[in-house]
Amino acid sequence: MKLRISKIVSALAIAMLFMLATPTTTNAQCPMCKMAAESNLNEGGTAGEGLNKGILMLFSMPYLLVGGVAFVWYKNRREDADWDTDARWN
């Protein structure tokens, strides 16, 4: 079980390194969305703030998923460790 988890973690780490190592330039918004948000902000509107909140909400989802998986993994690992220590004393 430990070997299987370590292989998965290693594969994810290598994939993350490849993604970070390859520089790609992307535009965060399409030109029409960017122009509409800038003109709205220049006129005193708040559409740009809503757009930024939406981006932050989409950005936080992967962190929540990884955090959830890490929490479940930690809890399962602690249960295995607790079982091993109980078996030694019996």
C-alpha positions as CSV (number, residue, x, y, z in Angstrom):
1,M,0.0,0.0,0.0
2,K,2.8,2.4,0.9
3,L,4.6,1.6,-2.3
4,R,1.5,2.3,-4.4
5,I,0.9,5.7,-2.7
6,S,4.5,6.6,-3.1
7,K,4.4,5.8,-6.8
8,I,1.3,8.0,-7.2
9,V,2.8,10.9,-5.3
10,S,6.0,10.5,-7.4
11,A,4.1,10.6,-10.6
12,L,2.2,13.7,-9.6
13,A,5.4,15.4,-8.5
14,I,7.0,14.7,-11.8
15,A,4.0,15.9,-13.7
16,M,3.9,19.1,-11.6
17,L,7.6,19.7,-12.3
18,F,7.0,19.3,-16.1
19,M,4.1,21.7,-15.9
20,L,6.2,24.3,-14.0
21,A,9.2,23.8,-16.2
22,T,7.4,24.6,-19.5
23,P,6.8,28.3,-19.8
24,T,3.7,29.2,-21.6
25,T,2.2,32.6,-22.0
26,T,-1.5,32.9,-21.8
27,N,-4.0,35.7,-21.6
28,A,-6.2,35.6,-18.6
29,Q,-9.2,37.0,-20.4
30,C,-10.4,37.3,-23.9
31,P,-9.9,40.8,-25.4
32,M,-13.6,41.6,-25.3
33,C,-14.0,40.6,-21.6
34,K,-10.9,42.5,-20.7
35,M,-12.1,45.6,-22.6
36,A,-15.6,45.4,-21.0
37,A,-14.2,45.0,-17.5
38,E,-11.7,47.9,-17.9
39,S,-14.4,50.3,-19.3
40,N,-16.7,49.3,-16.5
41,L,-14.1,50.0,-13.9
42,N,-13.2,53.4,-15.5
43,E,-16.9,54.4,-15.4
44,G,-17.0,53.5,-11.7
45,G,-18.7,50.1,-12.0
46,T,-18.0,47.0,-10.0
47,A,-18.1,44.3,-12.7
48,G,-14.3,43.9,-12.5
49,E,-14.4,43.1,-8.8
50,G,-17.0,40.4,-9.5
51,L,-14.8,39.0,-12.3
52,N,-11.8,38.9,-9.9
53,K,-13.8,37.1,-7.2
54,G,-14.9,34.5,-9.8
55,I,-11.3,33.9,-10.8
56,L,-10.3,33.5,-7.2
57,M,-13.1,31.1,-6.6
58,L,-12.1,29.0,-9.6
59,F,-8.4,29.2,-8.5
60,S,-9.2,27.9,-5.0
61,M,-11.0,24.7,-6.1
62,P,-7.8,22.7,-6.9
63,Y,-6.4,23.6,-3.5
64,L,-9.5,22.4,-1.8
65,L,-9.4,19.1,-3.7
66,V,-5.8,18.5,-2.9
67,G,-6.3,19.5,0.7
68,G,-9.2,17.1,1.0
69,V,-7.3,14.2,-0.5
70,A,-4.3,15.0,1.8
71,F,-6.7,15.0,4.8
72,V,-8.2,11.7,3.9
73,W,-4.8,10.2,3.3
74,Y,-3.5,11.5,6.7
75,K,-6.5,10.1,8.6
76,N,-6.2,6.7,6.9
77,R,-2.4,6.6,7.6
78,R,-3.0,7.5,11.3
79,E,-5.6,4.7,11.6
80,D,-3.0,2.2,10.2
81,A,-0.3,3.5,12.6
82,D,-2.7,3.2,15.5
83,W,-3.6,-0.4,14.6
84,D,0.1,-1.3,14.3
85,T,0.9,0.0,17.8
86,D,-2.1,-1.7,19.3
87,A,-1.0,-5.0,17.8
88,R,2.4,-4.8,19.3
89,W,1.1,-4.5,22.9
90,N,-1.3,-7.5,22.7
